[in-house]
Amino acid sequence: MKKDKLVCSQCGGKNVQIHAWVDANTNKYIGDDMWDDGDTWCEDCEDHTGLVMKSEYNLNYNFKEE
């Protein structure tokens, strides 16, 4: 079974990033805002696009599996 991955909600690209909060003194990961479109970035679209699960993108946007 393949693991479902997060992809760009606009193009389905896997080259995506999220804004994360990290403690500046300990480098400990605190949290993220991955469901807020303004805190996600798609390198393929070069825009803040939001993220969806690959399976959701295929079902609702793309209608085909890679």
Secondary structure, DSSP 4 states (H G I P E B T S, - for coil): -PPP-EEETTT--S-EEE-EEE-TTT--EEEE-TTSGGGEEETTTTB---EEEHHHHIIIII-S--
